[in-house]
Amino acid sequence: MSGLGFVRGKKGRSRRRPAGRPLSLLAAGVLAAAGTLLGLWLGLGKSQTETERQRAAGRQEAEEGLRKEAYGSAAGGQAMEEEKLEEIREYEAFLGRVGGIRSREEIGDAGLFVVEDQIFLLEAAGRGEVLLIPALDPKYRRMVLFFAEAGDAGEIIFWTEQLEANSQAPGKLKQGCRDVAAVSFPDIDGDGRQDVVLITVCNALEDGAGASYKVGDVLFQGQDGFYRDWRLSGRINRFGMNKSVRQILFFAAGGEPVEALYTAATRKELEQYGFVEEPGYASRAEFEKLGELLVVPGYYKLAEYHIFMVYLVNKEGRIAWNFQPMGEYENLYEILGIACRDIDGDGLKDVVALARYSYDTPSGEMVTEKGYTIYYQRTGGFVEDTELKSVYQCGEETTMEELVVLARSYWGWGEEND
């Protein structure tokens, strides 16, 4: 298959979508503890006594919630409760270890890896210049942001690990954070203070393997500290607006039309919100579980970006399903093909999107690259492929037909089975 322009062994670009994943029993406990321990308001200079008080209150609340759910579910609830509580205790120990760091030089001594090339100065209200220091905990693969004085002592005046990047595996202490892709300090809300935009690179698997994807976080600076707008961070990642700092800023400034591309109920609504159809790639297909649908590919323009979308529309003009095939790419350059064929051999038509995307290099040069995405039809809708994409990347000469042949061969069947 090497002649098809695929490179074996490279990590894929598909992004795991967090929306719709059920919270486990541990999620309720850990999130309750996290919310009580640190809260949404991340103030500078809180006293250690107050932190300890909140830590104790958070544990008690988490244990009570877990105990109620565990005993009320089924036999064996006590064993389950102990297992969950043990991980909460580990989380508390992690918070204690991080909270005990008093200076910049102690970060490494506490077992965290400092992302040296992403340390920058910013202006903090009432503090002057401070250093933002991202650090990764290798044991639990969680990202921590430290704010330290810019002087030689480097005293830590504030830290937080309450990030969207640390919530990708719901209900688990161990996450998949791997690196920092970008840090920026724009004034997002126009109040004259520098806010924080962080883009973390994560892996689909907790051990650091699997396809990589980006997670965006936004921290706003208030009069007395920083706070995370968890709704905005959630929307940024849910709608795929996390590929670059510029994309996050454009979305934060006016993301409602982008959200409408995911929530619109009819084809007419899409038109009203500025969606541009590409009729040359539209077609009708019979989807076994959903019936006959019109496949409508196109794009929405967000500032300088073109956001690639594909919709499945029924005869009444209502949207049955939508896809955003861009993966980790920032901008659609051109659509190359849409195929609706059975890829994995289960007798159900799947959807394959092939396109060329563009992005800017660190030197400012624009380059283009081919990419593909496959969606497998299931009883309840479609799921995005990550398995094939973690093994094969699209070559510049790959055609749609070659892509279909290769994908089918991966699943152990071919044209003779049609």
DOBA-727494 format. One record per residue (C-alpha): residue number from 1; residue in three letters; z, x negated, y. Coordinates in steps of 0.001 Angstrom, whole numbers, plus 500000, padded with zeros to 6 digits. Layout:
REM DOBA-727494
<node i="NUM" aa="ALA" pz="Z" px="X" py="Y"/>
...
END
This chain:
REM DOBA-727494
<node i="1" aa="MET" pz="500000" px="500000" py="500000"/>
<node i="2" aa="SER" pz="500093" px="496985" py="502302"/>
<node i="3" aa="GLY" pz="496517" px="497657" py="503319"/>
<node i="4" aa="LEU" pz="497611" px="500901" py="504969"/>
<node i="5" aa="GLY" pz="499322" px="499042" py="507794"/>
<node i="6" aa="PHE" pz="502918" px="499693" py="506713"/>
<node i="7" aa="VAL" pz="505621" px="497074" py="506894"/>
<node i="8" aa="ARG" pz="508127" px="497301" py="504072"/>
<node i="9" aa="GLY" pz="511769" px="496563" py="504623"/>
<node i="10" aa="LYS" pz="512067" px="497360" py="508341"/>
<node i="11" aa="LYS" pz="514654" px="499844" py="509421"/>
<node i="12" aa="GLY" pz="513329" px="503227" py="510402"/>
<node i="13" aa="ARG" pz="513531" px="504814" py="513807"/>
<node i="14" aa="SER" pz="514585" px="508303" py="512815"/>
<node i="15" aa="ARG" pz="517627" px="509692" py="514534"/>
<node i="16" aa="ARG" pz="520234" px="511622" py="512683"/>
<node i="17" aa="ARG" pz="520818" px="514917" py="514446"/>
<node i="18" aa="PRO" pz="524485" px="515755" py="514897"/>
<node i="19" aa="ALA" pz="524018" px="519433" py="515734"/>
<node i="20" aa="GLY" pz="525092" px="521953" py="513147"/>
<node i="21" aa="ARG" pz="527196" px="519667" py="510944"/>
<node i="22" aa="PRO" pz="530359" px="521400" py="509655"/>
<node i="23" aa="LEU" pz="533715" px="519978" py="510627"/>
<node i="24" aa="SER" pz="535834" px="518861" py="507695"/>
<node i="25" aa="LEU" pz="539560" px="519456" py="507413"/>
<node i="26" aa="LEU" pz="540159" px="515954" py="508694"/>
<node i="27" aa="ALA" pz="537977" px="516633" py="511722"/>
<node i="28" aa="ALA" pz="540383" px="519244" py="512995"/>
<node i="29" aa="GLY" pz="543305" px="516867" py="512578"/>
<node i="30" aa="VAL" pz="541717" px="513742" py="513969"/>
<node i="31" aa="LEU" pz="540084" px="515513" py="516896"/>
<node i="32" aa="ALA" pz="543276" px="517346" py="517734"/>
<node i="33" aa="ALA" pz="545166" px="514070" py="517654"/>
<node i="34" aa="ALA" pz="542505" px="512330" py="519728"/>
<node i="35" aa="GLY" pz="542426" px="515101" py="522301"/>
<node i="36" aa="THR" pz="546185" px="515125" py="522654"/>
<node i="37" aa="LEU" pz="546495" px="511345" py="522672"/>
<node i="38" aa="LEU" pz="543976" px="510567" py="525381"/>
<node i="39" aa="GLY" pz="542668" px="513849" py="526768"/>
<node i="40" aa="LEU" pz="539500" px="514373" py="528749"/>
<node i="41" aa="TRP" pz="540910" px="512730" py="531866"/>
<node i="42" aa="LEU" pz="541022" px="508974" py="531378"/>
<node i="43" aa="GLY" pz="543294" px="507834" py="534197"/>
<node i="44" aa="LEU" pz="543825" px="504210" py="535224"/>
<node i="45" aa="GLY" pz="547216" px="502601" py="534836"/>
<node i="46" aa="LYS" pz="549100" px="505154" py="532681"/>
<node i="47" aa="SER" pz="552566" px="503991" py="531698"/>
<node i="48" aa="GLN" pz="553199" px="502872" py="528124"/>
<node i="49" aa="THR" pz="556063" px="505359" py="527843"/>
<node i="50" aa="GLU" pz="553757" px="508255" py="528604"/>
<node i="51" aa="THR" pz="551201" px="506946" py="526098"/>
<node i="52" aa="GLU" pz="553820" px="506723" py="523370"/>
<node i="53" aa="ARG" pz="555039" px="510236" py="524143"/>
<node i="54" aa="GLN" pz="551524" px="511631" py="523873"/>
<node i="55" aa="ARG" pz="550931" px="509688" py="520667"/>
<node i="56" aa="ALA" pz="553981" px="511268" py="519030"/>
<node i="57" aa="ALA" pz="553061" px="514750" py="520265"/>
<node i="58" aa="GLY" pz="549502" px="514322" py="519012"/>
<node i="59" aa="ARG" pz="550639" px="513336" py="515544"/>
<node i="60" aa="GLN" pz="553007" px="516274" py="515277"/>
<node i="61" aa="GLU" pz="550329" px="518732" py="516372"/>
<node i="62" aa="ALA" pz="547761" px="517232" py="513985"/>
<node i="63" aa="GLU" pz="550162" px="517313" py="511031"/>
<node i="64" aa="GLU" pz="551105" px="520943" py="511691"/>
<node i="65" aa="GLY" pz="547446" px="521972" py="511901"/>
<node i="66" aa="LEU" pz="546521" px="520111" py="508733"/>
<node i="67" aa="ARG" pz="549536" px="521427" py="506826"/>
<node i="68" aa="LYS" pz="548704" px="525019" py="507743"/>
<node i="69" aa="GLU" pz="545074" px="524671" py="506642"/>
<node i="70" aa="ALA" pz="545802" px="522642" py="503514"/>
<node i="71" aa="TYR" pz="548482" px="524962" py="502121"/>
<node i="72" aa="GLY" pz="546524" px="528045" py="503031"/>
<node i="73" aa="SER" pz="543325" px="526993" py="501257"/>
<node i="74" aa="ALA" pz="543861" px="526438" py="497543"/>
<node i="75" aa="ALA" pz="545957" px="524775" py="494864"/>
<node i="76" aa="GLY" pz="546237" px="521037" py="495323"/>
<node i="77" aa="GLY" pz="546499" px="521462" py="499075"/>
<node i="78" aa="GLN" pz="549445" px="519079" py="499332"/>
<node i="79" aa="ALA" pz="547490" px="516174" py="497842"/>
<node i="80" aa="MET" pz="544619" px="516932" py="500181"/>
<node i="81" aa="GLU" pz="546991" px="517051" py="503116"/>
<node i="82" aa="GLU" pz="548438" px="513646" py="502287"/>
<node i="83" aa="GLU" pz="544976" px="512128" py="502088"/>
<node i="84" aa="LYS" pz="544055" px="513474" py="505498"/>
<node i="85" aa="LEU" pz="547365" px="512533" py="507047"/>
<node i="86" aa="GLU" pz="546987" px="508988" py="505776"/>
<node i="87" aa="GLU" pz="543728" px="508623" py="507679"/>
<node i="88" aa="ILE" pz="545375" px="510067" py="510790"/>
<node i="89" aa="ARG" pz="548091" px="507427" py="510422"/>
<node i="90" aa="GLU" pz="545368" px="504782" py="510205"/>
<node i="91" aa="TYR" pz="543856" px="506197" py="513381"/>
<node i="92" aa="GLU" pz="547220" px="505997" py="515129"/>
<node i="93" aa="ALA" pz="547612" px="502402" py="513954"/>
<node i="94" aa="PHE" pz="544160" px="501626" py="515341"/>
<node i="95" aa="LEU" pz="545097" px="503186" py="518698"/>
<node i="96" aa="GLY" pz="548336" px="501182" py="518698"/>
<node i="97" aa="ARG" pz="546450" px="497956" py="517983"/>
<node i="98" aa="VAL" pz="543945" px="498600" py="520776"/>
<node i="99" aa="GLY" pz="546604" px="499908" py="523153"/>
<node i="100" aa="GLY" pz="548622" px="496725" py="522682"/>
<node i="101" aa="ILE" pz="545879" px="494593" py="524237"/>
<node i="102" aa="ARG" pz="547045" px="493428" py="527655"/>
<node i="103" aa="SER" pz="544338" px="490973" py="528739"/>
<node i="104" aa="ARG" pz="540678" px="490187" py="528176"/>
<node i="105" aa="GLU" pz="541447" px="487177" py="525979"/>
<node i="106" aa="GLU" pz="543543" px="489334" py="523615"/>
<node i="107" aa="ILE" pz="540611" px="491602" py="522692"/>
<node i="108" aa="GLY" pz="539258" px="489170" py="520119"/>
<node i="109" aa="ASP" pz="542754" px="488333" py="518871"/>
<node i="110" aa="ALA" pz="543215" px="492038" py="518048"/>
<node i="111" aa="GLY" pz="540237" px="491925" py="515689"/>
<node i="112" aa="LEU" pz="537580" px="493406" py="517998"/>
<node i="113" aa="PHE" pz="534160" px="491893" py="518612"/>
<node i="114" aa="VAL" pz="533316" px="491661" py="522321"/>
<node i="115" aa="VAL" pz="529704" px="492484" py="523218"/>
<node i="116" aa="GLU" pz="529421" px="489551" py="525601"/>
<node i="117" aa="ASP" pz="525925" px="490247" py="526938"/>
<node i="118" aa="GLN" pz="526958" px="493732" py="528122"/>
<node i="119" aa="ILE" pz="529943" px="492767" py="530310"/>
<node i="120" aa="PHE" pz="529393" px="493762" py="533938"/>
<node i="121" aa="LEU" pz="531275" px="494246" py="537205"/>
<node i="122" aa="LEU" pz="531669" px="497655" py="538807"/>
<node i="123" aa="GLU" pz="533607" px="499044" py="541761"/>
<node i="124" aa="ALA" pz="536608" px="501185" py="540796"/>
<node i="125" aa="ALA" pz="538253" px="503432" py="543373"/>
<node i="126" aa="GLY" pz="541531" px="501906" py="544549"/>
<node i="127" aa="ARG" pz="541039" px="498825" py="542366"/>
<node i="128" aa="GLY" pz="538083" px="496972" py="543793"/>
<node i="129" aa="GLU" pz="535844" px="495114" py="541374"/>
<node i="130" aa="VAL" pz="536711" px="495445" py="537679"/>
<node i="131" aa="LEU" pz="534956" px="494268" py="534531"/>
<node i="132" aa="LEU" pz="533650" px="496722" py="531971"/>
<node i="133" aa="ILE" pz="533976" px="495081" py="528545"/>
<node i="134" aa="PRO" pz="532487" px="496863" py="525495"/>
<node i="135" aa="ALA" pz="534025" px="495836" py="522170"/>
<node i="136" aa="LEU" pz="533318" px="496860" py="518588"/>
<node i="137" aa="ASP" pz="535980" px="497243" py="515933"/>
<node i="138" aa="PRO" pz="534332" px="495843" py="512754"/>
<node i="139" aa="LYS" pz="536756" px="497573" py="510375"/>
<node i="140" aa="TYR" pz="536202" px="501130" py="511586"/>
<node i="141" aa="ARG" pz="532905" px="500517" py="513437"/>
<node i="142" aa="ARG" pz="534188" px="502265" py="516563"/>
<node i="143" aa="MET" pz="533210" px="501308" py="520116"/>
<node i="144" aa="VAL" pz="535947" px="500669" py="522693"/>
<node i="145" aa="LEU" pz="535470" px="500281" py="526452"/>
<node i="146" aa="PHE" pz="537960" px="498058" py="528298"/>
<node i="147" aa="PHE" pz="538278" px="497913" py="532089"/>
<node i="148" aa="ALA" pz="539815" px="494606" py="533154"/>
<node i="149" aa="GLU" pz="540692" px="492909" py="536414"/>
<node i="150" aa="ALA" pz="537998" px="490497" py="537526"/>
<node i="151" aa="GLY" pz="540444" px="487594" py="538107"/>
<node i="152" aa="ASP" pz="541351" px="484779" py="535726"/>
<node i="153" aa="ALA" pz="544131" px="486785" py="534065"/>
<node i="154" aa="GLY" pz="541734" px="489583" py="533147"/>
<node i="155" aa="GLU" pz="544508" px="492162" py="532821"/>
<node i="156" aa="ILE" pz="543426" px="495350" py="531037"/>
<node i="157" aa="ILE" pz="544016" px="498244" py="533417"/>
<node i="158" aa="PHE" pz="542395" px="500962" py="531314"/>
<node i="159" aa="TRP" pz="540631" px="501467" py="527981"/>
<node i="160" aa="THR" pz="539097" px="504338" py="526045"/>
<node i="161" aa="GLU" pz="537441" px="504931" py="522693"/>
<node i="162" aa="GLN" pz="536879" px="508649" py="523344"/>
<node i="163" aa="LEU" pz="533105" px="508347" py="523184"/>
<node i="164" aa="GLU" pz="530282" px="510421" py="521751"/>
<node i="165" aa="ALA" pz="529324" px="507318" py="519762"/>
<node i="166" aa="ASN" pz="532660" px="507542" py="517936"/>
<node i="167" aa="SER" pz="532062" px="511166" py="516939"/>
<node i="168" aa="GLN" pz="528870" px="510825" py="514916"/>
<node i="169" aa="ALA" pz="530633" px="511122" py="511556"/>
<node i="170" aa="PRO" pz="532765" px="514250" py="512126"/>
<node i="171" aa="GLY" pz="536276" px="514123" py="510803"/>
<node i="172" aa="LYS" pz="536117" px="510439" py="509883"/>
<node i="173" aa="LEU" pz="537888" px="507442" py="511297"/>
<node i="174" aa="LYS" pz="535087" px="505103" py="510291"/>
<node i="175" aa="GLN" pz="531915" px="505490" py="512332"/>
<node i="176" aa="GLY" pz="528540" px="503720" py="512442"/>
<node i="177" aa="CYS" pz="528547" px="501893" py="515795"/>
<node i="178" aa="ARG" pz="526595" px="498637" py="515625"/>
<node i="179" aa="ASP" pz="525774" px="497369" py="519118"/>
<node i="180" aa="VAL" pz="525330" px="498256" py="522791"/>
<node i="181" aa="ALA" pz="521760" px="498928" py="523914"/>
<node i="182" aa="ALA" pz="522458" px="499427" py="527634"/>
<node i="183" aa="VAL" pz="525182" px="499782" py="530264"/>
<node i="184" aa="SER" pz="524605" px="501001" py="533813"/>
<node i="185" aa="PHE" pz="526717" px="502115" py="536790"/>
<node i="186" aa="PRO" pz="524732" px="504714" py="538770"/>
<node i="187" aa="ASP" pz="526286" px="507291" py="541075"/>
<node i="188" aa="ILE" pz="525297" px="510333" py="539010"/>
<node i="189" aa="ASP" pz="527128" px="513080" py="540880"/>
<node i="190" aa="GLY" pz="526514" px="511721" py="544397"/>
<node i="191" aa="ASP" pz="530184" px="511240" py="545345"/>
<node i="192" aa="GLY" pz="529741" px="507609" py="546380"/>
<node i="193" aa="ARG" pz="531503" px="506201" py="543292"/>
<node i="194" aa="GLN" pz="529958" px="504261" py="540432"/>
<node i="195" aa="ASP" pz="529879" px="506158" py="537143"/>
<node i="196" aa="VAL" pz="529228" px="504679" py="533692"/>
<node i="197" aa="VAL" pz="526241" px="505265" py="531418"/>
<node i="198" aa="LEU" pz="526590" px="503700" py="527967"/>
<node i="199" aa="ILE" pz="523978" px="503699" py="525185"/>
<node i="200" aa="THR" pz="525325" px="502660" py="521780"/>
<node i="201" aa="VAL" pz="523207" px="501747" py="518762"/>
<node i="202" aa="CYS" pz="524534" px="503407" py="515610"/>
<node i="203" aa="ASN" pz="523568" px="503412" py="511953"/>
<node i="204" aa="ALA" pz="523229" px="506463" py="509758"/>
<node i="205" aa="LEU" pz="525623" px="504952" py="507181"/>
<node i="206" aa="GLU" pz="529162" px="503800" py="507876"/>
<node i="207" aa="ASP" pz="528589" px="500402" py="506250"/>
<node i="208" aa="GLY" pz="526037" px="499504" py="508915"/>
<node i="209" aa="ALA" pz="523021" px="500317" py="506761"/>
<node i="210" aa="GLY" pz="520487" px="503129" py="507074"/>
<node i="211" aa="ALA" pz="518239" px="504131" py="509950"/>
<node i="212" aa="SER" pz="519438" px="503208" py="513436"/>
<node i="213" aa="TYR" pz="519584" px="505599" py="516375"/>
<node i="214" aa="LYS" pz="520948" px="505672" py="519922"/>
<node i="215" aa="VAL" pz="523890" px="507647" py="521293"/>
<node i="216" aa="GLY" pz="524380" px="508202" py="525024"/>
<node i="217" aa="ASP" pz="527721" px="508523" py="526817"/>
<node i="218" aa="VAL" pz="528473" px="509344" py="530464"/>
<node i="219" aa="LEU" pz="531805" px="508629" py="532158"/>
<node i="220" aa="PHE" pz="532292" px="509964" py="535685"/>
<node i="221" aa="GLN" pz="534569" px="508150" py="538119"/>
<node i="222" aa="GLY" pz="537052" px="510303" py="539984"/>
<node i="223" aa="GLN" pz="539617" px="509475" py="542641"/>
<node i="224" aa="ASP" pz="542161" px="508170" py="540127"/>
<node i="225" aa="GLY" pz="540094" px="507126" py="537141"/>
<node i="226" aa="PHE" pz="537230" px="507946" py="534806"/>
<node i="227" aa="TYR" pz="536611" px="511047" py="532748"/>
<node i="228" aa="ARG" pz="534071" px="511901" py="530090"/>
<node i="229" aa="ASP" pz="532022" px="515038" py="530555"/>
<node i="230" aa="TRP" pz="531850" px="515776" py="526844"/>
<node i="231" aa="ARG" pz="529540" px="518755" py="527366"/>
<node i="232" aa="LEU" pz="526966" px="516610" py="529186"/>
<node i="233" aa="SER" pz="527235" px="513805" py="526610"/>
<node i="234" aa="GLY" pz="526808" px="516341" py="523825"/>
<node i="235" aa="ARG" pz="523714" px="517861" py="525432"/>
<node i="236" aa="ILE" pz="522168" px="514441" py="526141"/>
<node i="237" aa="ASN" pz="522307" px="513573" py="522453"/>
<node i="238" aa="ARG" pz="521568" px="517030" py="521081"/>
<node i="239" aa="PHE" pz="518314" px="517200" py="523030"/>
<node i="240" aa="GLY" pz="517285" px="513593" py="522394"/>
<node i="241" aa="MET" pz="517585" px="512438" py="526018"/>
<node i="242" aa="ASN" pz="519419" px="509232" py="525062"/>
<node i="243" aa="LYS" pz="516661" px="506640" py="524704"/>
<node i="244" aa="SER" pz="517188" px="504895" py="528061"/>
<node i="245" aa="VAL" pz="519421" px="504957" py="531132"/>
<node i="246" aa="ARG" pz="516596" px="506425" py="533219"/>
<node i="247" aa="GLN" pz="516095" px="509231" py="530748"/>
<node i="248" aa="ILE" pz="519803" px="510069" py="530798"/>
<node i="249" aa="LEU" pz="519800" px="510104" py="534601"/>
<node i="250" aa="PHE" pz="516781" px="512399" py="534789"/>
<node i="251" aa="PHE" pz="518376" px="514769" py="532292"/>
<node i="252" aa="ALA" pz="521744" px="514737" py="534085"/>
<node i="253" aa="ALA" pz="519983" px="515580" py="537349"/>
<node i="254" aa="GLY" pz="518233" px="518643" py="535957"/>
<node i="255" aa="GLY" pz="518331" px="519098" py="532214"/>
<node i="256" aa="GLU" pz="518028" px="522880" py="532046"/>
<node i="257" aa="PRO" pz="514225" px="522933" py="531512"/>
<node i="258" aa="VAL" pz="514571" px="520406" py="528679"/>
<node i="259" aa="GLU" pz="517249" px="522506" py="527025"/>
<node i="260" aa="ALA" pz="514935" px="525511" py="527279"/>
<node i="261" aa="LEU" pz="512420" px="523696" py="525091"/>
<node i="262" aa="TYR" pz="514977" px="523912" py="522283"/>
<node i="263" aa="THR" pz="516422" px="527334" py="523053"/>
<node i="264" aa="ALA" pz="513305" px="529271" py="524105"/>
<node i="265" aa="ALA" pz="512678" px="532305" py="521914"/>
<node i="266" aa="THR" pz="508995" px="532910" py="522670"/>
<node i="267" aa="ARG" pz="505787" px="531014" py="523379"/>
<node i="268" aa="LYS" pz="505629" px="532678" py="526787"/>
<node i="269" aa="GLU" pz="509011" px="531227" py="527753"/>
<node i="270" aa="LEU" pz="507750" px="527737" py="526908"/>
<node i="271" aa="GLU" pz="504871" px="528174" py="529322"/>
<node i="272" aa="GLN" pz="507255" px="529329" py="532049"/>
<node i="273" aa="TYR" pz="509343" px="526160" py="531629"/>
<node i="274" aa="GLY" pz="506335" px="523858" py="531931"/>
<node i="275" aa="PHE" pz="505477" px="523145" py="528299"/>
<node i="276" aa="VAL" pz="501862" px="521931" py="528011"/>
<node i="277" aa="GLU" pz="500110" px="522857" py="524770"/>
<node i="278" aa="GLU" pz="497546" px="520576" py="523124"/>
<node i="279" aa="PRO" pz="495135" px="523169" py="521660"/>
<node i="280" aa="GLY" pz="493019" px="520526" py="519905"/>
<node i="281" aa="TYR" pz="495839" px="519945" py="517425"/>
<node i="282" aa="ALA" pz="496972" px="523570" py="517021"/>
<node i="283" aa="SER" pz="496351" px="525284" py="513664"/>
<node i="284" aa="ARG" pz="497545" px="528112" py="511465"/>
<node i="285" aa="ALA" pz="499329" px="527453" py="508193"/>
<node i="286" aa="GLU" pz="501014" px="529508" py="505505"/>
<node i="287" aa="PHE" pz="504595" px="528360" py="505102"/>
<node i="288" aa="GLU" pz="505977" px="529720" py="501871"/>
<node i="289" aa="LYS" pz="509460" px="530547" py="503204"/>
<node i="290" aa="LEU" pz="508432" px="531560" py="506734"/>
<node i="291" aa="GLY" pz="505017" px="533152" py="506271"/>
<node i="292" aa="GLU" pz="501882" px="532474" py="508328"/>
<node i="293" aa="LEU" pz="502667" px="530561" py="511518"/>
<node i="294" aa="LEU" pz="500758" px="528989" py="514378"/>
<node i="295" aa="VAL" pz="501525" px="525266" py="514716"/>
<node i="296" aa="VAL" pz="501658" px="524470" py="518459"/>
<node i="297" aa="PRO" pz="502063" px="520799" py="519487"/>
<node i="298" aa="GLY" pz="502376" px="519684" py="523108"/>
<node i="299" aa="TYR" pz="504640" px="518032" py="525632"/>
<node i="300" aa="TYR" pz="507026" px="518618" py="528510"/>
<node i="301" aa="LYS" pz="507023" px="516236" py="531490"/>
<node i="302" aa="LEU" pz="510457" px="515027" py="532567"/>
<node i="303" aa="ALA" pz="509936" px="512776" py="535614"/>
<node i="304" aa="GLU" pz="507855" px="509888" py="534217"/>
<node i="305" aa="TYR" pz="508456" px="510847" py="530591"/>
<node i="306" aa="HIS" pz="506378" px="513062" py="528303"/>
<node i="307" aa="ILE" pz="508577" px="514724" py="525680"/>
<node i="308" aa="PHE" pz="506690" px="515508" py="522456"/>
<node i="309" aa="MET" pz="507471" px="518901" py="520865"/>
<node i="310" aa="VAL" pz="505964" px="520930" py="518001"/>
<node i="311" aa="TYR" pz="506593" px="524664" py="517583"/>
<node i="312" aa="LEU" pz="505970" px="527091" py="514745"/>
<node i="313" aa="VAL" pz="505135" px="530495" py="516242"/>
<node i="314" aa="ASN" pz="504755" px="533808" py="514395"/>
<node i="315" aa="LYS" pz="502171" px="536533" py="515047"/>
<node i="316" aa="GLU" pz="504449" px="538232" py="517571"/>
<node i="317" aa="GLY" pz="504647" px="535057" py="519654"/>
<node i="318" aa="ARG" pz="508241" px="534325" py="518688"/>
<node i="319" aa="ILE" pz="509316" px="530781" py="517845"/>
<node i="320" aa="ALA" pz="510327" px="530361" py="514207"/>
<node i="321" aa="TRP" pz="511109" px="526626" py="514369"/>
<node i="322" aa="ASN" pz="510811" px="523616" py="516681"/>
<node i="323" aa="PHE" pz="510586" px="519858" py="516190"/>
<node i="324" aa="GLN" pz="511007" px="516843" py="518464"/>
<node i="325" aa="PRO" pz="509231" px="514052" py="516519"/>
<node i="326" aa="MET" pz="509813" px="511154" py="518939"/>
<node i="327" aa="GLY" pz="512698" px="509542" py="517090"/>
<node i="328" aa="GLU" pz="513914" px="506608" py="519185"/>
<node i="329" aa="TYR" pz="510783" px="506395" py="521345"/>
<node i="330" aa="GLU" pz="511063" px="507198" py="525063"/>
<node i="331" aa="ASN" pz="507643" px="508539" py="525950"/>
<node i="332" aa="LEU" pz="504676" px="510236" py="524259"/>
<node i="333" aa="TYR" pz="501416" px="508373" py="524932"/>
<node i="334" aa="GLU" pz="499041" px="510491" py="522817"/>
<node i="335" aa="ILE" pz="499121" px="512863" py="519859"/>
<node i="336" aa="LEU" pz="497109" px="511555" py="516892"/>
<node i="337" aa="GLY" pz="497537" px="514310" py="514353"/>
<node i="338" aa="ILE" pz="499596" px="517159" py="512885"/>
<node i="339" aa="ALA" pz="499373" px="517880" py="509151"/>
<node i="340" aa="CYS" pz="500925" px="520784" py="507239"/>
<node i="341" aa="ARG" pz="500853" px="519790" py="503557"/>
<node i="342" aa="ASP" pz="503265" px="519474" py="500666"/>
<node i="343" aa="ILE" pz="504550" px="515897" py="500854"/>
<node i="344" aa="ASP" pz="507469" px="515749" py="498433"/>
<node i="345" aa="GLY" pz="505940" px="517813" py="495633"/>
<node i="346" aa="ASP" pz="508261" px="520805" py="495715"/>
<node i="347" aa="GLY" pz="505474" px="523340" py="496287"/>
<node i="348" aa="LEU" pz="506414" px="523936" py="499953"/>
<node i="349" aa="LYS" pz="504312" px="522861" py="502927"/>
<node i="350" aa="ASP" pz="505885" px="520161" py="505048"/>
<node i="351" aa="VAL" pz="505012" px="519027" py="508580"/>
<node i="352" aa="VAL" pz="503794" px="515513" py="509442"/>
<node i="353" aa="ALA" pz="503407" px="514338" py="513063"/>
<node i="354" aa="LEU" pz="501557" px="511142" py="513945"/>
<node i="355" aa="ALA" pz="501467" px="509920" py="517550"/>
<node i="356" aa="ARG" pz="501322" px="506889" py="519787"/>
<node i="357" aa="TYR" pz="504332" px="506238" py="522018"/>
<node i="358" aa="SER" pz="504927" px="503926" py="524966"/>
<node i="359" aa="TYR" pz="507969" px="502025" py="526155"/>
<node i="360" aa="ASP" pz="508787" px="499228" py="528585"/>
<node i="361" aa="THR" pz="509776" px="495752" py="527437"/>
<node i="362" aa="PRO" pz="512704" px="493943" py="529137"/>
<node i="363" aa="SER" pz="510119" px="492141" py="531281"/>
<node i="364" aa="GLY" pz="508719" px="495466" py="532510"/>
<node i="365" aa="GLU" pz="505517" px="495424" py="530466"/>
<node i="366" aa="MET" pz="504404" px="498739" py="528992"/>
<node i="367" aa="VAL" pz="503472" px="498598" py="525311"/>
<node i="368" aa="THR" pz="502320" px="501321" py="522912"/>
<node i="369" aa="GLU" pz="503198" px="501804" py="519275"/>
<node i="370" aa="LYS" pz="502287" px="504265" py="516542"/>
<node i="371" aa="GLY" pz="504992" px="506310" py="514926"/>
<node i="372" aa="TYR" pz="505293" px="509166" py="512433"/>
<node i="373" aa="THR" pz="507829" px="511817" py="511524"/>
<node i="374" aa="ILE" pz="507948" px="514034" py="508430"/>
<node i="375" aa="TYR" pz="509816" px="517335" py="508168"/>
<node i="376" aa="TYR" pz="510401" px="518718" py="504670"/>
<node i="377" aa="GLN" pz="510454" px="522483" py="504220"/>
<node i="378" aa="ARG" pz="513575" px="523813" py="502542"/>
<node i="379" aa="THR" pz="514897" px="527300" py="501838"/>
<node i="380" aa="GLY" pz="516704" px="527470" py="505187"/>
<node i="381" aa="GLY" pz="514073" px="525756" py="507331"/>
<node i="382" aa="PHE" pz="513166" px="522069" py="507683"/>
<node i="383" aa="VAL" pz="514962" px="518730" py="507411"/>
<node i="384" aa="GLU" pz="513798" px="515479" py="508987"/>
<node i="385" aa="ASP" pz="512916" px="512584" py="506702"/>
<node i="386" aa="THR" pz="515028" px="509453" py="506946"/>
<node i="387" aa="GLU" pz="514567" px="507996" py="503454"/>
<node i="388" aa="LEU" pz="510868" px="507107" py="503634"/>
<node i="389" aa="LYS" pz="511161" px="506088" py="507274"/>
<node i="390" aa="SER" pz="513910" px="503584" py="506498"/>
<node i="391" aa="VAL" pz="511456" px="501798" py="504186"/>
<node i="392" aa="TYR" pz="508047" px="502172" py="505863"/>
<node i="393" aa="GLN" pz="506905" px="501911" py="509458"/>
<node i="394" aa="CYS" pz="503525" px="502994" py="510658"/>
<node i="395" aa="GLY" pz="500871" px="500333" py="511281"/>
<node i="396" aa="GLU" pz="498428" px="500395" py="514178"/>
<node i="397" aa="GLU" pz="495469" px="501203" py="511905"/>
<node i="398" aa="THR" pz="497187" px="503873" py="509801"/>
<node i="399" aa="THR" pz="495432" px="507244" py="509747"/>
<node i="400" aa="MET" pz="496965" px="510627" py="508989"/>
<node i="401" aa="GLU" pz="495217" px="510786" py="505616"/>
<node i="402" aa="GLU" pz="496526" px="507353" py="504638"/>
<node i="403" aa="LEU" pz="499986" px="508362" py="505759"/>
<node i="404" aa="VAL" pz="499927" px="511497" py="503583"/>
<node i="405" aa="VAL" pz="498732" px="509501" py="500542"/>
<node i="406" aa="LEU" pz="501447" px="506890" py="501025"/>
<node i="407" aa="ALA" pz="504210" px="509462" py="501559"/>
<node i="408" aa="ARG" pz="503166" px="511396" py="498472"/>
<node i="409" aa="SER" pz="503062" px="508231" py="496376"/>
<node i="410" aa="TYR" pz="506599" px="507472" py="497531"/>
<node i="411" aa="TRP" pz="507701" px="510778" py="496021"/>
<node i="412" aa="GLY" pz="505734" px="510074" py="492835"/>
<node i="413" aa="TRP" pz="502748" px="512350" py="493080"/>
<node i="414" aa="GLY" pz="499318" px="512596" py="494727"/>
<node i="415" aa="GLU" pz="496167" px="514595" py="495429"/>
<node i="416" aa="GLU" pz="495611" px="515490" py="491780"/>
<node i="417" aa="ASN" pz="498752" px="517631" py="491928"/>
<node i="418" aa="ASP" pz="497451" px="519849" py="494766"/>
END
